[in-house]
């Protein structure tokens, strides 16, 4: 639904749909581990696009983006697929470099390289 709304140029509705979808597994599987974590990865992608386009307002410390990146990393690590984990770490490295946390970006790059 989030992607469809974005395609129809309904960006606010798209973000609402993505955010609701990201919380859905926690409401359905309260206390149980999510079976296939990869279902969340397109949701993260949609929210990152919305963030970059300015549809999601963030504070000056980019708190929302930092939480989103960390959650993506945690989900990708738990999923166990190195492709998703590398993508999540790449997003973290880009964010850290953009926020001028160069040591953090280098640290993430080292983790990507290992």
N, C-alpha and C positions, 0 to 999 in steps of 0.2 A: 504494500500500500504506500509506503514511504517513497519508493522509487517512482511509482505511478503519479503520485502527487507532485513530485519534483519535475517529472516530465511535463505535467500540465501547468507548470509554473505556479504552483501553489506551495511555495517554499515553507511557510509557517505550518501549514497542515502536514507537510512532508516531515518536518522535524518532530512534530507531535506524534505522528505515526511511528517514526523510528524510535523515539524515546519510549513510547508505550511498548513497542515490540522488544526492546532491550530489557525491560523490567518483567515481561511476561513469564519467562522461565522461573523467576524467583517466586512468582505468585502461584504458579501451577505446581512446581516441584519443591515446595517449602521443606527444607531440610534434606532433600534428596539431591544427589549430584545430577547435573544435567547430562543426559546421554550423549547426544551429538552436539558438541560445543560449536562446531563449524557453522551452525545455523545463525549464530550471532555475528559472524564476520562481515557479511554484507551490511548489517545494521551499523556496525562501527564505520564502515566505509561511507555510508550515507551521511552519518553524523559528522564525519571529518570534512566531507564536501560542504555541508551546510555551514560548518564553522568557518571554513576558508572563504565562503561566499558572503559571510557576514550575517547569515540568517539567525545564527545563534550568537547572542551577546555573551561575551566573556568579560571578566574583570581584568584589571591591568596586570595581574599576576598570572593570567591564563589558567586559573584554577580549574575551570570546567575541562579545558583541553588536557591538562595534566592528569586529572582523574580518569578521563576517557582513555587516554593513552595507557595509563597503568592498568586499567581494567582490561583493555585489549591484550596487553602483555600477559596478564594473569590468565585470561581465557585461552590464549594461544598456547601458553606453556602447559596448561592443564590438558589441552586437546592433544598435544604431543606431535603435531605435524610441523617439521622444521620450516616449511614454506610460510605458514601463517605466523610462526614465531619470528622469523626473519622480517616479515612485513611489519609486524608490531614494533620490533626494535628499530627498524628504519624510521618509522614515524616518530619514535621517541628521539632518535638522533637528530632528525630534522628539526623537531620542536626545540630541543635543547640548544642547537646551534642558532636558530632564529632568535631565541631568548638570550643569546650571548652567554650561555652556560657551556663554554667550549670544553672545559674539563669533563663535564658530564657527557657531552656529545662524543668526545674521544673515548670515554669509558664504554659507552654504548656501542661504538664502532668496534672496539676490541672484543666485546661480547659477541657481536655479529660475526667477527672474523674467526672466532674459536669454534 
